């Protein structure tokens, strides 16, 4: 979508092909390291590249920082809810894990967490609001 907008000169953030290419490469390469370590999925890496293509390289750092802070706050909240056991269903929902009814029958699956792309999208929306690009 970002490449199409650049191609028809309809890029809403007024960045050049060079800035968009650097943003896509930066978003891809930076998040690829975390994918190679097994800390995030390929969809997160692709979302980071698309985000870089859309906004360019310069806004990626504040967006990544805000997304990381959101992910950290989510992790702290989840840990506190796990320890307190006051709201077990809320803790389960925040973990992103689907409930298993019978562990002896079901095969063990890798625990799935909230994709980092979700935090990136929230941080990107915040950046757009702060920049005054939407509303």
N, CA, C and O atoms as a printed pandas DataFrame, in Angstrom:
     atom_number atom_name residue_name chain_id  residue_number  x_coord  y_coord  z_coord
0              1         N          UNK        A               1    0.826   -1.185    0.000
1              2        CA          UNK        A               1    0.000    0.000    0.000
2              3         C          UNK        A               1    0.880    1.261    0.000
3              4         O          UNK        A               1    0.623    2.226   -0.719
4              5         N          UNK        A               2    1.935    1.209    0.845
5              6        CA          UNK        A               2    2.840    2.354    0.889
6              7         C          UNK        A               2    3.555    2.574   -0.429
7              8         O          UNK        A               2    3.747    3.716   -0.847
8              9         N          UNK        A               3    3.960    1.475   -1.102
9             10        CA          UNK        A               3    4.644    1.595   -2.395
10            11         C          UNK        A               3    3.705    2.151   -3.459
11            12         O          UNK        A               3    4.119    2.940   -4.309
12            13         N          UNK        A               4    2.445    1.741   -3.412
13            14        CA          UNK        A               4    1.460    2.262   -4.372
14            15         C          UNK        A               4    1.262    3.759   -4.150
15            16         O          UNK        A               4    1.208    4.535   -5.104
16            17         N          UNK        A               5    1.154    4.157   -2.881
17            18        CA          UNK        A               5    0.981    5.584   -2.581
18            19         C          UNK        A               5    2.180    6.390   -3.054
19            20         O          UNK        A               5    2.026    7.496   -3.572
20            21         N          UNK        A               6    3.381    5.834   -2.876
21            22        CA          UNK        A               6    4.568    6.522   -3.373
22            23         C          UNK        A               6    4.563    6.607   -4.892
23            24         O          UNK        A               6    4.940    7.625   -5.471
24            25         N          UNK        A               7    4.125    5.514   -5.535
25            26        CA          UNK        A               7    4.130    5.453   -6.997
26            27         C          UNK        A               7    3.208    6.457   -7.650
27            28         O          UNK        A               7    3.527    6.989   -8.713
28            29         N          UNK        A               8    2.078    6.724   -7.039
29            30        CA          UNK        A               8    1.127    7.682   -7.619
30            31         C          UNK        A               8    1.255    9.058   -6.960
31            32         O          UNK        A               8    0.390    9.920   -7.116
32            33         N          UNK        A               9    2.342    9.240   -6.229
33            34        CA          UNK        A               9    2.636   10.508   -5.560
34            35         C          UNK        A               9    1.509   10.930   -4.621
35            36         O          UNK        A               9    1.137   12.102   -4.564
36            37         N          UNK        A              10    0.970    9.952   -3.882
37            38        CA          UNK        A              10   -0.105   10.233   -2.937
38            39         C          UNK        A              10    0.326    9.893   -1.512
39            40         O          UNK        A              10   -0.519    9.618   -0.660
40            41         N          UNK        A              11    1.607    9.911   -1.253
41            42        CA          UNK        A              11    2.110    9.564    0.070
42            43         C          UNK        A              11    1.680   10.654    1.047
43            44         O          UNK        A              11    2.048   11.814    0.864
44            45         N          UNK        A              12    0.907   10.311    2.083
45            46        CA          UNK        A              12    0.348   11.345    2.957
46            47         C          UNK        A              12    1.360   12.026    3.858
47            48         O          UNK        A              12    1.059   13.077    4.425
48            49         N          UNK        A              13    2.553   11.460    4.008
49            50        CA          UNK        A              13    3.527   12.065    4.911
50            51         C          UNK        A              13    4.605   12.836    4.181
51            52         O          UNK        A              13    5.535   13.348    4.804
52            53         N          UNK        A              14    4.490   12.923    2.862
53            54        CA          UNK        A              14    5.402   13.739    2.075
54            55         C          UNK        A              14    6.842   13.271    2.101
55            56         O          UNK        A              14    7.756   14.095    2.125
56            57         N          UNK        A              15    7.066   11.961    2.098
57            58        CA          UNK        A              15    8.440   11.477    2.087
58            59         C          UNK        A              15    8.794   11.008    0.681
59            60         O          UNK        A              15    7.925   10.677   -0.125
60            61         N          UNK        A              16   10.084   10.991    0.415
61            62        CA          UNK        A              16   10.562   10.596   -0.916
62            63         C          UNK        A              16   10.727    9.085   -0.991
63            64         O          UNK        A              16   10.607    8.379    0.010
64            65         N          UNK        A              17   11.008    8.602   -2.206
65            66        CA          UNK        A              17   11.284    7.183   -2.401
66            67         C          UNK        A              17   12.481    6.755   -1.568
67            68         O          UNK        A              17   12.487    5.662   -1.001
68            69         N          UNK        A              18   13.492    7.609   -1.490
69            70        CA          UNK        A              18   14.692    7.287   -0.726
70            71         C          UNK        A              18   14.365    7.124    0.753
71            72         O          UNK        A              18   14.772    6.148    1.383
72            73         N          UNK        A              19   13.629    8.082    1.300
73            74        CA          UNK        A              19   13.246    7.995    2.712
74            75         C          UNK        A              19   12.390    6.760    2.971
75            76         O          UNK        A              19   12.559    6.082    3.985
76            77         N          UNK        A              20   11.477    6.473    2.058
77            78        CA          UNK        A              20   10.612    5.300    2.215
78            79         C          UNK        A              20   11.428    4.010    2.145
79            80         O          UNK        A              20   11.215    3.094    2.939
80            81         N          UNK        A              21   12.347    3.940    1.212
81            82        CA          UNK        A              21   13.195    2.747    1.086
82            83         C          UNK        A              21   14.069    2.537    2.306
83            84         O          UNK        A              21   14.221    1.416    2.793
84            85         N          UNK        A              22   14.646    3.631    2.798
85            86        CA          UNK        A              22   15.457    3.523    4.013
86            87         C          UNK        A              22   14.600    3.111    5.210
87            88         O          UNK        A              22   15.035    2.322    6.049
88            89         N          UNK        A              23   13.394    3.643    5.282
89            90        CA          UNK        A              23   12.493    3.262    6.370
90            91         C          UNK        A              23   12.111    1.794    6.305
91            92         O          UNK        A              23   12.093    1.109    7.328
92            93         N          UNK        A              24   11.805    1.305    5.104
93            94        CA          UNK        A              24   11.445   -0.106    4.943
94            95         C          UNK        A              24   12.630   -1.002    5.284
95            96         O          UNK        A              24   12.473   -2.006    5.979
96            97         N          UNK        A              25   13.811   -0.641    4.797
97            98        CA          UNK        A              25   15.006   -1.443    5.084
98            99         C          UNK        A              25   15.341   -1.398    6.577
99           100         O          UNK        A              25   15.689   -2.417    7.175
100          101         N          UNK        A              26   15.232   -0.217    7.164
101          102        CA          UNK        A              26   15.514   -0.089    8.594
102          103         C          UNK        A              26   14.527   -0.870    9.451
103          104         O          UNK        A              26   14.919   -1.571   10.383
104          105         N          UNK        A              27   13.250   -0.744    9.129
105          106        CA          UNK        A              27   12.238   -1.485    9.877
106          107         C          UNK        A              27   12.413   -2.980    9.744
107          108         O          UNK        A              27   12.264   -3.715   10.720
108          109         N          UNK        A              28   12.728   -3.435    8.543
109          110        CA          UNK        A              28   12.917   -4.863    8.301
110          111         C          UNK        A              28   14.163   -5.383    9.013
111          112         O          UNK        A              28   14.098   -6.374    9.740
112          113         N          UNK        A              29   15.284   -4.724    8.806
113          114        CA          UNK        A              29   16.555   -5.215    9.354
114          115         C          UNK        A              29   16.585   -5.187   10.876
115          116         O          UNK        A              29   17.086   -6.121   11.502
116          117         N          UNK        A              30   16.061   -4.140   11.470
117          118        CA          UNK        A              30   16.077   -4.033   12.930
118          119         C          UNK        A              30   15.243   -5.147   13.558
119          120         O          UNK        A              30   15.697   -5.802   14.496
120          121         N          UNK        A              31   14.041   -5.366   13.056
121          122        CA          UNK        A              31   13.174   -6.382   13.640
122          123         C          UNK        A              31   13.575   -7.794   13.219
123          124         O          UNK        A              31   13.224   -8.760   13.896
124          125         N          UNK        A              32   14.303   -7.927   12.111
125          126        CA          UNK        A              32   14.767   -9.239   11.673
126          127         C          UNK        A              32   15.707   -9.863   12.708
127          128         O          UNK        A              32   15.732  -11.083   12.870
128          129         N          UNK        A              33   16.463   -9.041   13.396
129          130        CA          UNK        A              33   17.354   -9.541   14.451
130          131         C          UNK        A              33   16.529  -10.253   15.536
131          132         O          UNK        A              33   16.908  -11.328   16.000
132          133         N          UNK        A              34   15.419   -9.657   15.931
133          134        CA          UNK        A              34   14.578  -10.262   16.966
134          135         C          UNK        A              34   13.879  -11.519   16.457
135          136         O          UNK        A              34   13.642  -12.453   17.223
136          137         N          UNK        A              35   13.550  -11.542   15.170
137          138        CA          UNK        A              35   12.972  -12.742   14.577
138          139         C          UNK        A              35   13.996  -13.870   14.580
139          140         O          UNK        A              35   13.664  -15.011   14.901
140          141         N          UNK        A              36   15.233  -13.558   14.226
141          142        CA          UNK        A              36   16.295  -14.574   14.188
142          143         C          UNK        A              36   16.555  -15.150   15.582
143          144         O          UNK        A              36   16.953  -16.309   15.706
144          145         N          UNK        A              37   16.337  -14.363   16.618
145          146        CA          UNK        A              37   16.513  -14.847   17.997
146          147         C          UNK        A              37   15.278  -15.580   18.500
147          148         O          UNK        A              37   15.288  -16.116   19.609
148          149         N          UNK        A              38   14.210  -15.612   17.697
149          150        CA          UNK        A              38   12.989  -16.306   18.090
150          151         C          UNK        A              38   12.104  -15.507   19.029
151          152         O          UNK        A              38   11.230  -16.070   19.688
152          153         N          UNK        A              39   12.322  -14.197   19.097
153          154        CA          UNK        A              39   11.563  -13.348   20.019
154          155         C          UNK        A              39   10.317  -12.742   19.404
155          156         O          UNK        A              39    9.472  -12.209   20.124
156          157         N          UNK        A              40   10.185  -12.812   18.080
157          158        CA          UNK        A              40    8.987  -12.288   17.418
158          159         C          UNK        A              40    8.754  -13.057   16.136
159          160         O          UNK        A              40    9.633  -13.761   15.641
160          161         N          UNK        A              41    7.559  -12.908   15.614
161          162        CA          UNK        A              41    7.193  -13.629   14.406
162          163         C          UNK        A              41    7.524  -12.858   13.141
163          164         O          UNK        A              41    7.875  -11.679   13.175
164          165         N          UNK        A              42    7.402  -13.563   12.024
165          166        CA          UNK        A              42    7.704  -12.953   10.727
166          167         C          UNK        A              42    6.714  -11.838   10.394
167          168         O          UNK        A              42    7.070  -10.876    9.714
168          169         N          UNK        A              43    5.478  -11.963   10.868
169          170        CA          UNK        A              43    4.490  -10.914   10.614
170          171         C          UNK        A              43    4.877   -9.593   11.252
171          172         O          UNK        A              43    4.613   -8.528   10.694
172          173         N          UNK        A              44    5.508   -9.658   12.427
173          174        CA          UNK        A              44    5.976   -8.437   13.085
174          175         C          UNK        A              44    7.053   -7.760   12.248
175          176         O          UNK        A              44    7.083   -6.535   12.129
176          177         N          UNK        A              45    7.939   -8.569   11.667
177          178        CA          UNK        A              45    9.020   -8.034   10.834
178          179         C          UNK        A              45    8.443   -7.381    9.577
179          180         O          UNK        A              45    8.860   -6.290    9.187
180          181         N          UNK        A              46    7.491   -8.051    8.956
181          182        CA          UNK        A              46    6.871   -7.496    7.746
182          183         C          UNK        A              46    6.094   -6.223    8.062
183          184         O          UNK        A              46    6.104   -5.272    7.281
184          185         N          UNK        A              47    5.421   -6.211    9.215
185          186        CA          UNK        A              47    4.701   -4.999    9.603
186          187         C          UNK        A              47    5.681   -3.849    9.823
187          188         O          UNK        A              47    5.405   -2.716    9.430
188          189         N          UNK        A              48    6.824   -4.135   10.449
189          190        CA          UNK        A              48    7.840   -3.104   10.663
190          191         C          UNK        A              48    8.371   -2.545    9.355
191          192         O          UNK        A              48    8.613   -1.344    9.238
192          193         N          UNK        A              49    8.553   -3.426    8.362
193          194        CA          UNK        A              49    9.015   -2.963    7.053
194          195         C          UNK        A              49    7.959   -2.102    6.369
195          196         O          UNK        A              49    8.273   -1.062    5.792
196          197         N          UNK        A              50    6.712   -2.540    6.438
197          198        CA          UNK        A              50    5.630   -1.752    5.832
198          199         C          UNK        A              50    5.464   -0.413    6.533
199          200         O          UNK        A              50    5.216    0.605    5.887
200          201         N          UNK        A              51    5.599   -0.412    7.837
201          202        CA          UNK        A              51    5.507    0.835    8.596
202          203         C          UNK        A              51    6.634    1.783    8.191
203          204         O          UNK        A              51    6.403    2.977    7.999
204          205         N          UNK        A              52    7.850    1.255    8.062
205          206        CA          UNK        A              52    8.975    2.078    7.616
206          207         C          UNK        A              52    8.768    2.632    6.229
207          208         O          UNK        A              52    9.130    3.777    5.957
208          209         N          UNK        A              53    8.185    1.830    5.338
209          210        CA          UNK        A              53    7.877    2.293    3.984
210          211         C          UNK        A              53    6.868    3.432    4.018
211          212         O          UNK        A              53    6.934    4.355    3.206
212          213         N          UNK        A              54    5.955    3.363    4.940
213          214        CA          UNK        A              54    4.885    4.354    5.023
214          215         C          UNK        A              54    5.359    5.666    5.642
215          216         O          UNK        A              54    5.066    6.741    5.119
216          217         N          UNK        A              55    6.105    5.581    6.775
217          218        CA          UNK        A              55    6.457    6.805    7.507
218          219         C          UNK        A              55    7.900    7.246    7.308
219          220         O          UNK        A              55    8.237    8.385    7.633
220          221         N          UNK        A              56    8.763    6.378    6.784
221          222        CA          UNK        A              56   10.169    6.723    6.634
222          223         C          UNK        A              56   10.979    6.284    7.839
223          224         O          UNK        A              56   10.439    5.739    8.802
224          225         N          UNK        A              57   12.260    6.523    7.778
225          226        CA          UNK        A              57   13.180    6.043    8.813
226          227         C          UNK        A              57   13.126    6.866   10.093
227          228         O          UNK        A              57   13.185    6.305   11.187
228          229         N          UNK        A              58   13.016    8.176    9.977
229          230        CA          UNK        A              58   13.129    9.052   11.148
230          231         C          UNK        A              58   12.068    8.795   12.224
231          232         O          UNK        A              58   12.431    8.763   13.400
232          233         N          UNK        A              59   10.792    8.613   11.904
233          234        CA          UNK        A              59    9.800    8.386   12.956
234          235         C          UNK        A              59    9.812    6.978   13.553
235          236         O          UNK        A              59    9.127    6.724   14.544
236          237         N          UNK        A              60   10.583    6.063   12.960
237          238        CA          UNK        A              60   10.556    4.692   13.465
238          239         C          UNK        A              60   11.078    4.577   14.893
239          240         O          UNK        A              60   10.520    3.817   15.685
240          241         N          UNK        A              61   12.117    5.298   15.237
241          242        CA          UNK        A              61   12.676    5.179   16.584
242          243         C          UNK        A              61   11.661    5.565   17.665
243          244         O          UNK        A              61   11.464    4.787   18.598
244          245         N          UNK        A              62   11.004    6.736   17.581
245          246        CA          UNK        A              62   10.010    7.035   18.614
246          247         C          UNK        A              62    8.834    6.056   18.607
247          248         O          UNK        A              62    8.273    5.753   19.660
248          249         N          UNK        A              63    8.460    5.559   17.421
249          250        CA          UNK        A              63    7.366    4.577   17.361
250          251         C          UNK        A              63    7.801    3.279   18.018
251          252         O          UNK        A              63    7.032    2.685   18.774
252          253         N          UNK        A              64    9.034    2.823   17.742
253          254        CA          UNK        A              64    9.537    1.600   18.377
254          255         C          UNK        A              64    9.639    1.768   19.891
255          256         O          UNK        A              64    9.296    0.857   20.644
256          257         N          UNK        A              65   10.108    2.924   20.332
257          258        CA          UNK        A              65   10.213    3.154   21.776
258          259         C          UNK        A              65    8.844    3.139   22.448
259          260         O          UNK        A              65    8.674    2.526   23.502
260          261         N          UNK        A              66    7.880    3.804   21.848
261          262        CA          UNK        A              66    6.528    3.816   22.414
262          263         C          UNK        A              66    5.931    2.415   22.406
263          264         O          UNK        A              66    5.286    2.017   23.376
264          265         N          UNK        A              67    6.133    1.660   21.326
265          266        CA          UNK        A              67    5.612    0.296   21.252
266          267         C          UNK        A              67    6.270   -0.590   22.306
267          268         O          UNK        A              67    5.607   -1.430   22.915
268          269         N          UNK        A              68    7.561   -0.405   22.520
269          270        CA          UNK        A              68    8.262   -1.191   23.539
270          271         C          UNK        A              68    7.761   -0.847   24.938
271          272         O          UNK        A              68    7.617   -1.731   25.782
272          273         N          UNK        A              69    7.498    0.428   25.183
273          274        CA          UNK        A              69    6.937    0.823   26.482
274          275         C          UNK        A              69    5.548    0.231   26.683
275          276         O          UNK        A              69    5.216   -0.215   27.781
276          277         N          UNK        A              70    4.739    0.223   25.632
277          278        CA          UNK        A              70    3.413   -0.395   25.718
278          279         C          UNK        A              70    3.524   -1.890   26.007
279          280         O          UNK        A              70    2.799   -2.420   26.848
280          281         N          UNK        A              71    4.430   -2.563   25.310
281          282        CA          UNK        A              71    4.622   -4.002   25.531
282          283         C          UNK        A              71    5.123   -4.267   26.950
283          284         O          UNK        A              71    4.697   -5.225   27.595
284          285         N          UNK        A              72    6.021   -3.423   27.426
285          286        CA          UNK        A              72    6.519   -3.571   28.797
286          287         C          UNK        A              72    5.431   -3.349   29.834
287          288         O          UNK        A              72    5.339   -4.088   30.815
288          289         N          UNK        A              73    4.604   -2.326   29.618
289          290        CA          UNK        A              73    3.489   -2.076   30.541
290          291         C          UNK        A              73    2.509   -3.245   30.521
291          292         O          UNK        A              73    1.985   -3.632   31.565
292          293         N          UNK        A              74    2.262   -3.802   29.355
293          294        CA          UNK        A              74    1.380   -4.963   29.239
294          295         C          UNK        A              74    1.964   -6.155   30.006
295          296         O          UNK        A              74    1.239   -6.864   30.704
296          297         N          UNK        A              75    3.272   -6.369   29.874
297          298        CA          UNK        A              75    3.921   -7.485   30.565
298          299         C          UNK        A              75    3.853   -7.314   32.080
299          300         O          UNK        A              75    3.584   -8.276   32.799
300          301         N          UNK        A              76    4.093   -6.100   32.569
301          302        CA          UNK        A              76    4.023   -5.849   34.013
302          303         C          UNK        A              76    2.598   -6.067   34.518
303          304         O          UNK        A              76    2.396   -6.694   35.558
304          305         N          UNK        A              77    1.615   -5.553   33.787
305          306        CA          UNK        A              77    0.222   -5.747   34.177
306          307         C          UNK        A              77   -0.137   -7.224   34.193
307          308         O          UNK        A              77   -0.799   -7.690   35.120
308          309         N          UNK        A              78    0.288   -7.957   33.189
309          310        CA          UNK        A              78    0.002   -9.384   33.122
310          311         C          UNK        A              78    0.639  -10.132   34.286
311          312         O          UNK        A              78    0.003  -10.995   34.889
312          313         N          UNK        A              79    1.892   -9.808   34.607
313          314        CA          UNK        A              79    2.563  -10.469   35.728
314          315         C          UNK        A              79    1.863  -10.167   37.045
315          316         O          UNK        A              79    1.699  -11.057   37.880
316          317         N          UNK        A              80    1.454   -8.930   37.235
317          318        CA          UNK        A              80    0.750   -8.579   38.467
318          319         C          UNK        A              80   -0.576   -9.320   38.568
319          320         O          UNK        A              80   -0.948   -9.781   39.647
320          321         N          UNK        A              81   -1.282   -9.438   37.467
321          322        CA          UNK        A              81   -2.543  -10.172   37.480
322          323         C          UNK        A              81   -2.323  -11.660   37.721
323          324         O          UNK        A              81   -3.141  -12.307   38.374
324          325         N          UNK        A              82   -1.234  -12.209   37.204
325          326        CA          UNK        A              82   -0.924  -13.623   37.432
326          327         C          UNK        A              82   -0.623  -13.875   38.912
327          328         O          UNK        A              82   -1.035  -14.892   39.471
328          329         N          UNK        A              83    0.080  -12.964   39.524
329          330        CA          UNK        A              83    0.438  -13.137   40.937
330          331         C          UNK        A              83   -0.759  -12.973   41.864
331          332         O          UNK        A              83   -0.873  -13.682   42.864
332          333         N          UNK        A              84   -1.647  -12.043   41.539
333          334        CA          UNK        A              84   -2.753  -11.751   42.452
334          335         C          UNK        A              84   -3.866  -12.783   42.375
335          336         O          UNK        A              84   -4.529  -13.045   43.378
336          337         N          UNK        A              85   -4.083  -13.371   41.212
337          338        CA          UNK        A              85   -5.152  -14.340   40.990
338          339         C          UNK        A              85   -6.543  -13.788   41.319
339          340         O          UNK        A              85   -7.479  -14.553   41.549
340          341         N          UNK        A              86   -6.671  -12.471   41.339
341          342        CA          UNK        A              86   -7.978  -11.858   41.583
342          343         C          UNK        A              86   -8.847  -11.883   40.347
343          344         O          UNK        A              86  -10.066  -12.034   40.436
344          345         N          UNK        A              87   -8.224  -11.737   39.200
345          346        CA          UNK        A              87   -8.940  -11.704   37.932
346          347         C          UNK        A              87   -8.315  -12.719   36.976
347          348         O          UNK        A              87   -7.619  -12.325   36.040
348          349         N          UNK        A              88   -8.546  -14.014   37.190
349          350        CA          UNK        A              88   -7.856  -15.014   36.361
350          351         C          UNK        A              88   -8.239  -14.954   34.884
351          352         O          UNK        A              88   -7.397  -15.211   34.024
352          353         N          UNK        A              89   -9.473  -14.624   34.580
353          354        CA          UNK        A              89   -9.860  -14.553   33.160
354          355         C          UNK        A              89   -9.233  -13.354   32.458
355          356         O          UNK        A              89   -8.871  -13.435   31.284
356          357         N          UNK        A              90   -9.108  -12.240   33.179
357          358        CA          UNK        A              90   -8.445  -11.080   32.597
358          359         C          UNK        A              90   -6.970  -11.389   32.354
359          360         O          UNK        A              90   -6.429  -11.016   31.313
360          361         N          UNK        A              91   -6.317  -12.060   33.293
361          362        CA          UNK        A              91   -4.916  -12.439   33.112
362          363         C          UNK        A              91   -4.767  -13.375   31.925
363          364         O          UNK        A              91   -3.811  -13.262   31.158
364          365         N          UNK        A              92   -5.705  -14.295   31.770
365          366        CA          UNK        A              92   -5.673  -15.220   30.634
366          367         C          UNK        A              92   -5.860  -14.466   29.314
367          368         O          UNK        A              92   -5.174  -14.753   28.333
368          369         N          UNK        A              93   -6.780  -13.509   29.290
369          370        CA          UNK        A              93   -7.017  -12.732   28.077
370          371         C          UNK        A              93   -5.800  -11.879   27.729
371          372         O          UNK        A              93   -5.456  -11.755   26.554
372          373         N          UNK        A              94   -5.153  -11.298   28.714
373          374        CA          UNK        A              94   -3.979  -10.465   28.460
374          375         C          UNK        A              94   -2.772  -11.278   28.026
375          376         O          UNK        A              94   -1.859  -10.746   27.396
376          377         N          UNK        A              95   -2.761  -12.571   28.360
377          378        CA          UNK        A              95   -1.619  -13.394   27.978
378          379         C          UNK        A              95   -1.673  -13.792   26.513
379          380         O          UNK        A              95   -0.648  -14.161   25.939
380          381         N          UNK        A              96   -2.854  -13.724   25.892
381          382        CA          UNK        A              96   -2.988  -14.116   24.496
382          383         C          UNK        A              96   -3.020  -15.612   24.303
383          384         O          UNK        A              96   -2.930  -16.094   23.173
384          385         N          UNK        A              97   -3.148  -16.363   25.398
385          386        CA          UNK        A              97   -3.152  -17.817   25.339
386          387         C          UNK        A              97   -4.588  -18.309   25.331
387          388         O          UNK        A              97   -5.396  -17.891   26.160
388          389         N          UNK        A              98   -4.910  -19.195   24.400
389          390        CA          UNK        A              98   -6.251  -19.760   24.398
390          391         C          UNK        A              98   -6.326  -20.852   25.453
391          392         O          UNK        A              98   -5.364  -21.599   25.635
392          393         N          UNK        A              99   -7.457  -20.958   26.154
393          394        CA          UNK        A              99   -7.564  -21.938   27.229
394          395         C          UNK        A              99   -7.565  -23.361   26.688
395          396         O          UNK        A              99   -8.159  -23.641   25.646
396          397         N          UNK        A             100   -6.901  -24.246   27.399
397          398        CA          UNK        A             100   -6.880  -25.667   27.090
398          399         C          UNK        A             100   -7.763  -26.368   28.119
399          400         O          UNK        A             100   -7.554  -26.223   29.323
400          401         N          UNK        A             101   -8.740  -27.121   27.646
401          402        CA          UNK        A             101   -9.667  -27.767   28.571
402          403         C          UNK        A             101   -9.082  -29.028   29.174
403          404         O          UNK        A             101   -9.273  -29.275   30.365
404          405         N          UNK        A             102   -8.375  -29.835   28.398
405          406        CA          UNK        A             102   -7.815  -31.081   28.901
406          407         C          UNK        A             102   -6.378  -31.189   28.406
407          408         O          UNK        A             102   -6.137  -31.527   27.247
408          409         N          UNK        A             103   -5.422  -30.898   29.293
409          410        CA          UNK        A             103   -4.018  -30.886   28.903
410          411         C          UNK        A             103   -3.483  -32.274   28.567
411          412         O          UNK        A             103   -2.503  -32.393   27.831
412          413         N          UNK        A             104   -4.108  -33.318   29.091
413          414        CA          UNK        A             104   -3.584  -34.657   28.837
414          415         C          UNK        A             104   -3.878  -35.120   27.412
415          416         O          UNK        A             104   -3.128  -35.930   26.865
416          417         N          UNK        A             105   -4.957  -34.622   26.798
417          418        CA          UNK        A             105   -5.350  -35.049   25.454
418          419         C          UNK        A             105   -4.709  -34.158   24.396
419          420         O          UNK        A             105   -4.237  -34.646   23.369
420          421         N          UNK        A             106   -4.695  -32.877   24.645
421          422        CA          UNK        A             106   -4.197  -31.926   23.644
422          423         C          UNK        A             106   -2.668  -31.942   23.607
423          424         O          UNK        A             106   -2.023  -32.009   24.653
424          425         N          UNK        A             107   -2.088  -31.881   22.404
425          426        CA          UNK        A             107   -0.623  -31.806   22.318
426          427         C          UNK        A             107   -0.140  -30.452   22.819
427          428         O          UNK        A             107   -0.839  -29.444   22.710
428          429         N          UNK        A             108    1.051  -30.450   23.362
429          430        CA          UNK        A             108    1.627  -29.206   23.872
430          431         C          UNK        A             108    1.981  -28.291   22.706
431          432         O          UNK        A             108    2.689  -28.687   21.780
432          433         N          UNK        A             109    1.487  -27.092   22.767
433          434        CA          UNK        A             109    1.782  -26.104   21.734
434          435         C          UNK        A             109    2.632  -25.010   22.341
435          436         O          UNK        A             109    2.623  -24.774   23.550
436          437         N          UNK        A             110    3.362  -24.355   21.470
437          438        CA          UNK        A             110    4.153  -23.214   21.901
438          439         C          UNK        A             110    3.216  -22.115   22.370
439          440         O          UNK        A             110    2.218  -21.813   21.715
440          441         N          UNK        A             111    3.541  -21.523   23.505
441          442        CA          UNK        A             111    2.690  -20.458   24.024
442          443         C          UNK        A             111    2.775  -19.260   23.095
443          444         O          UNK        A             111    3.865  -18.809   22.744
444          445         N          UNK        A             112    1.622  -18.749   22.701
445          446        CA          UNK        A             112    1.569  -17.611   21.791
446          447         C          UNK        A             112    1.267  -16.356   22.588
447          448         O          UNK        A             112    0.403  -16.345   23.465
448          449         N          UNK        A             113    1.985  -15.323   22.271
449          450        CA          UNK        A             113    1.814  -14.043   22.949
450          451         C          UNK        A             113    1.261  -13.013   21.970
451          452         O          UNK        A             113    1.093  -13.290   20.783
452          453         N          UNK        A             114    0.986  -11.840   22.481
453          454        CA          UNK        A             114    0.480  -10.756   21.652
454          455         C          UNK        A             114    1.584  -10.336   20.670
455          456         O          UNK        A             114    2.709  -10.078   21.098
456          457         N          UNK        A             115    1.291  -10.265   19.384
457          458        CA          UNK        A             115    2.316   -9.847   18.414
458          459         C          UNK        A             115    2.771   -8.410   18.663
459          460         O          UNK        A             115    1.975   -7.549   19.040
460          461         N          UNK        A             116    4.061   -8.169   18.446
461          462        CA          UNK        A             116    4.606   -6.829   18.625
462          463         C          UNK        A             116    3.988   -5.853   17.639
463          464         O          UNK        A             116    3.953   -4.650   17.901
464          465         N          UNK        A             117    3.500   -6.350   16.513
465          466        CA          UNK        A             117    2.856   -5.483   15.523
466          467         C          UNK        A             117    1.645   -4.770   16.123
467          468         O          UNK        A             117    1.317   -3.657   15.712
468          469         N          UNK        A             118    0.980   -5.400   17.088
469          470        CA          UNK        A             118   -0.157   -4.747   17.743
470          471         C          UNK        A             118    0.308   -3.502   18.491
471          472         O          UNK        A             118   -0.334   -2.454   18.424
472          473         N          UNK        A             119    1.417   -3.621   19.196
473          474        CA          UNK        A             119    1.952   -2.454   19.911
474          475         C          UNK        A             119    2.472   -1.410   18.929
475          476         O          UNK        A             119    2.321   -0.209   19.155
476          477         N          UNK        A             120    3.090   -1.873   17.828
477          478        CA          UNK        A             120    3.552   -0.931   16.805
478          479         C          UNK        A             120    2.392   -0.152   16.210
479          480         O          UNK        A             120    2.509    1.048   15.959
480          481         N          UNK        A             121    1.276   -0.828   15.986
481          482        CA          UNK        A             121    0.136   -0.125   15.387
482          483         C          UNK        A             121   -0.461    0.888   16.354
483          484         O          UNK        A             121   -0.856    1.976   15.935
484          485         N          UNK        A             122   -0.533    0.557   17.626
485          486        CA          UNK        A             122   -1.039    1.514   18.622
486          487         C          UNK        A             122   -0.101    2.713   18.717
487          488         O          UNK        A             122   -0.547    3.859   18.747
488          489         N          UNK        A             123    1.204    2.440   18.765
489          490        CA          UNK        A             123    2.181    3.532   18.832
490          491         C          UNK        A             123    2.144    4.382   17.565
491          492         O          UNK        A             123    2.307    5.600   17.631
492          493         N          UNK        A             124    1.932    3.749   16.417
493          494        CA          UNK        A             124    1.839    4.496   15.156
494          495         C          UNK        A             124    0.619    5.399   15.144
495          496         O          UNK        A             124    0.690    6.542   14.692
496          497         N          UNK        A             125   -0.504    4.887   15.643
497          498        CA          UNK        A             125   -1.709    5.717   15.728
498          499         C          UNK        A             125   -1.474    6.901   16.659
499          500         O          UNK        A             125   -1.920    8.013   16.376
500          501         N          UNK        A             126   -0.780    6.669   17.763
501          502        CA          UNK        A             126   -0.436    7.769   18.669
502          503         C          UNK        A             126    0.465    8.789   18.001
503          504         O          UNK        A             126    0.298    9.995   18.183
504          505         N          UNK        A             127    1.429    8.296   17.219
505          506        CA          UNK        A             127    2.322    9.205   16.498
506          507         C          UNK        A             127    1.533   10.037   15.494
507          508         O          UNK        A             127    1.768   11.237   15.354
508          509         N          UNK        A             128    0.590    9.391   14.789
509          510        CA          UNK        A             128   -0.237   10.120   13.828
510          511         C          UNK        A             128   -1.087   11.189   14.516
511          512         O          UNK        A             128   -1.218   12.304   14.012
512          513         N          UNK        A             129   -1.658   10.846   15.656
513          514        CA          UNK        A             129   -2.448   11.831   16.407
514          515         C          UNK        A             129   -1.579   12.982   16.894
515          516         O          UNK        A             129   -1.964   14.147   16.785
516          517         N          UNK        A             130   -0.404   12.655   17.431
517          518        CA          UNK        A             130    0.500   13.682   17.958
518          519         C          UNK        A             130    0.984   14.593   16.848
519          520         O          UNK        A             130    1.131   15.800   17.040
520          521         N          UNK        A             131    1.227   14.014   15.699
521          522        CA          UNK        A             131    1.704   14.780   14.538
522          523         C          UNK        A             131    0.588   15.600   13.904
523          524         O          UNK        A             131    0.850   16.542   13.157
524          525         N          UNK        A             132   -0.645   15.244   14.201
525          526        CA          UNK        A             132   -1.786   15.960   13.635
526          527         C          UNK        A             132   -2.166   15.479   12.239
527          528         O          UNK        A             132   -2.830   16.199   11.492
528          529         N          UNK        A             133   -1.744   14.257   11.882
529          530        CA          UNK        A             133   -2.036   13.732   10.548
530          531         C          UNK        A             133   -3.442   13.181   10.420
531          532         O          UNK        A             133   -3.965   13.065    9.312
532          533         N          UNK        A             134   -4.059   12.840   11.538
533          534        CA          UNK        A             134   -5.433   12.340   11.484
534          535         C          UNK        A             134   -6.282   13.174   12.442
535          536         O          UNK        A             134   -5.760   13.814   13.354
536          537         N          UNK        A             135   -7.520   13.158   12.234
537          538        CA          UNK        A             135   -8.541   13.926   12.966
538          539         C          UNK        A             135   -8.607   15.345   12.559
539          540         O          UNK        A             135   -9.418   16.104   13.091
